[in-house]
């Protein structure tokens, strides 16, 4: 990985919508979704086609300089065209988001749990062997597979070369897309797959567990021993092993939980509930935090407190494995879903504290309004961009404190109504 926190895998997921920002108010989609009826798109104009051809010729030179052999490049780009649907998807911006509990309802549904348990039974020897080799719990590997492609039922059907070439030509993330294209061409050059089989999401994520090309080059595994790291075929073995290896490389602790639902004491300072505020478990025990049954928190190393729905919803202690899942997809909602789905696959149940289901999700426009109203009252959010980040959370807390309320910093419809 070239970056300290956001891997190429993660950035690709951000491009495709599989990962959102690490904000609990912005859940990522639960999985790669089955194809929807395509919106009507205008075919590329003659000028666009000419410009794309010029970009392609220039990129060919850069690819050859990077070590790609001319026959490999030409075979990969033989039928590649400017993909208008990829351009449409890259330009869209969702107006509404789901609440965390709505997201988890879908991500860890009874059907997904049932299907996952069936896959676990079918692949038990393989999953056990992967767990033994890499030291990563089978339930989390299975959960990621379920989240990314619904256990391989939809792995994406966009040609990776065409999708990434379109993104590179479009220019919004040209350097990233070209880096992924070079990596994809290196995969083809190695003989692991063919251009026809190299298909996936519109933003370049591939295979059963949706690896970006650069991540594939670093982490993909040939667990079957057939000489190819095949994450695209019907057999998911290499993809599952690759995911386990990825998690292991980022510090997965076998047998340790991702997190646990906890009980917060009366008067808890919600300013301490921050994923970056990692403290020894003794620190949290000293502040009166216990398991739901009143027992001392188990010690699995440094931990943080997470309250994804503010003071009205469940609270969690999160450990190292939560952060490792976020290496795979940098969204709090995604990490919670993977952890929760894995626990359910292993026989666990629902969270015991109810979610505040009466609260609906705010639209981006409403979040911008909330930020403007807070700032107008003297609680500066440092901009109104519709993204609930640290500055907005701090402003909400300050407003709540001024009103004698629990200062959990949660951006809710109720809060917006107060400000109005």
Secondary structure, DSSP 8 states (H G I E B T S, - for coil): --SSSS-HHHHHHHHHTS---S-TTS---SS--------------HHHHHHHHHHHHHHHHHHHHTT--HHHHHHHTTT----HHHHHHHH---S----HHHHHHHHT-HHHHHHHHHHHHHTHHHHHHHHHHH---HHHHHHHHHHHHTTTT----EEHHHHHHHHHHH-TTHHHHHHHHHHHHHHHHHTS--TTT-EE-TTS-BTTTTB-HHHHHHH----S-SSS--SSSS--HHHHHHHHHHHHHTT--TT--SEEEEE--TT--GGG--TT--B-HHHHHHTT-EETTS-B----SSBEEE-TTGGGS-EEEE-HHHHHHHHHS--HHHHHHHHHHHHHHTT----SS---TT-----HHHHHHHHHHHHHTT---S---S---HHHHHHHHHHHHHTTS-------HHHHHHH-
